[in-house]
Amino acid sequence: VQLQASGGGLVQAGGSLRLSCAASGRTFSSYAMGWFRQAPGKEREFVATISWSGSSTYYADSVKGRFTISRDNAKNTVYLQMNSLKPEDTAIYYCAARQSKYFSSSPDEYDYWGQGTQVTVSS
């Protein structure tokens, strides 16, 4: 599976962005998907994850209520809608695929990673 993330950019605090992650291959619907982020000088951290069907999602406390993960298996794409953005959301955002139908918040349990897209939130 190859993953291509897009949609990052520069936005003011309080603004919104929608990230997309397009996956290659015909088995996208059998993968759980996740979004992670890494700020300068910090470790990669979990943001959100979604099960293979899209029926189950899980969020980091820091983004709960502001971010929404979703997927369109017909388009082999997973999304991250980010609202009410804060300067502390500034990071490179990565999408990842896990060879399981069940989601996980641990980056070690993901098998494929995209190249990342930069999100910068100005105050």
BELSUL-V944720 format. One line per field, one symbol per residue. phi: phi as a letter, one per 30 degrees, with the letter a starting at -180 (. if undefined). A space follows every 50 residues. Layout:
phi: ???
//
This chain:
phi: .ccbcajdlcbdejdbbbcbbccdjccedccdbbcbbbceibddbdcabb dedidbbabdedceiccbcabbddchbcbbdcchdbedddadcccbccda dcdaccddcccbbddjbdcbccc
//
